[in-house]
């Protein structure tokens, strides 16, 4: 780099940091440090992949929903998740990578997606637990992201959070109704909570001391709160919801602390988390296979869309 380029990069860096400090949003055409662009692309593409892979555990129950109304609600929710994926892919494309390239990274196993979707959905109550806990965790995380420094990401989060709120209420209602049912239904709801509680806490990522990306992301106001702060916020809002419908959080160390006004909780199994994000969770291989199959089966749709676009172009040029 020659001296003139070095000086202008320093100036741009200073102007960028000043914009961040003033709380201004960064837009696609603004100058941004390469590291900021890369970190956002990593985070946004992982987020988009999570929405898309997240359709699989719930899609598993569409044909077995216990009533027509439940089926309609579940289909709508799964469709919403597809929409969120497309929304966030579009936002990520503004950072200079094609959607097809991002999807390729997912299909070849190069890209990560949320650990939570590598757990199986064994009973109908899991649809309640996912809506209540997984969408609940997503809302806590995404409400903060709606105020993040990158404009397209922040704006995408506004609509997504509204829809996640509906999902969260739907999930909680499924759990509440089961808890008013038979002994078997209550046990089914408790079992779903037992299985999904700890993996939901892992969604917020490693503890702050072991979160290598947080330093930069917080400096740039992509993350406004740390992984541990958001996890605590989720616990504080979810425990009373469980108690209100007679569910027991599966954590013997869970205790309200009157001084801090937060719940204390037990140790998260980070070894399990590390295994899941390294590809060795209960359903990693299945999800990989399912996503690749779905992509291959959708080839004719992409071909048809390309043929139609080419025809339209010819027509317009004539
Ligand atoms: N799963 O340094 P950090 C949803 C990785 S959407 C897998 O702390 P960062 C909607 C991380 O990538 C759910 N990997 O990382 C829905 C990094 O690896 P890398 C998705 C994880 O980025 C509901 C390494 O560990 N939401 O649920 C996880 O600062 C129902 C070190 O970690 C988002 O993506 C994990 N849980 O913080 C859909 C929100 N945690 O890339 C269907 C946006 C960490 O260096 C049904 N993302 N890792 O190789 C974020 O807020 C952040 O990226 C975190 C991670 C908080 C997830």
Boltz pocket constraint, residues with backbone or C-beta under 6 A from the ligand:
constraints:
  - pocket:
      binder: B
      contacts: [[A, 42], [A, 43], [A, 46], [A, 47], [A, 48], [A, 50], [A, 51], [A, 54], [A, 55], [A, 81], [A, 112], [A, 113], [A, 114], [A, 115], [A, 116], [A, 130], [A, 134], [A, 135], [A, 138], [A, 141], [A, 202], [A, 203], [A, 204], [A, 205], [A, 206], [A, 210], [A, 211], [A, 212], [A, 213], [A, 214], [A, 217], [A, 227], [A, 277]]
      max_distance: 6.0
